[in-house]
Amino acid sequence: MYFQDSFARLMTIHHVAAFDIVKQRRMWVITEVQMDVQPTVTYWSEDFTVELWVSELTSLRIYCDFRIVRKRDEQLIASGTSQWNILNLDTKRLEPTDFLVGQLTVVPQLMTASHKKIRFPNPQTTDMTMDHRATHLDLDFNFHVSNRSYVSIALLTMPDEVLASQTLSSLVVHWLHETYLDDNLTCRMSRTADGGYLHRLTNAAGVVVCELMSRWQPQPEGADVSEMLDRAL
């Protein structure tokens, strides 16, 4: 969430935010993110910094990398890379990114991860299935189901015993198709042979609209409740 908000702020600074390019009948679309999350406990009222930069600009894609660090000790909280495209609202086709060349500074030497697309395995079995009907709370300002909502829906299929004792260590998401208010989505979760969890969301027609691979790690020890209250005071 913080990474995506920072991306919106960066594009606003360079006058190519969503509300800028919509005047040209264009729209930002995020298609992929790869993220590693450190076993670091953060609390309400703590300050942290999001570092964000464009690491590659191709003819049709924008790759934006990021780091999130805790401000008081610069401890890494999360890092990753993301892929974005510009969509023509009239033709629904990808737009060339050449109009961004003079707007965005590209920093290739700070590329944090390979931009090669990660392929997910084809699941042989399904460990959990959950249905979800898109509501107004799932929508973004374009009235599409937002990319954050897909992630939230998918992770609801995690087993309770994992959520009770583990925390997310990495996440790879592919956003594939748009869905809308009242669309019926089905999420199927499958355990993979290497210990990951594959989540696939399909629409009523059976088309995969989003797929995620999540990996988990033991939860770090949390601070004593009194320490948390002292910080808040």
SULLINSUL-V603455 format. One line per field, one symbol per residue. psi: psi as a letter, one per 40 degrees, with the letter a starting at -180 (. if undefined). Layout:
BEGIN
psi->???
END
This chain:
BEGIN
psi->dddddddddddddeffidededdefihhhheiihhhhighhiiheiiihhhhiheihadeihhhiiihihddefhhdiiaiihiihhhddefiiiiedeededihhgdefheiiehhhhiihidihdihhihhhideeiaeefihiddddddddeeeiidddddeiihdihhhhhdiiiiheihihhhhhiideeihhhhhiadeehhdiiihiiiiihihiiidddddddd.
END
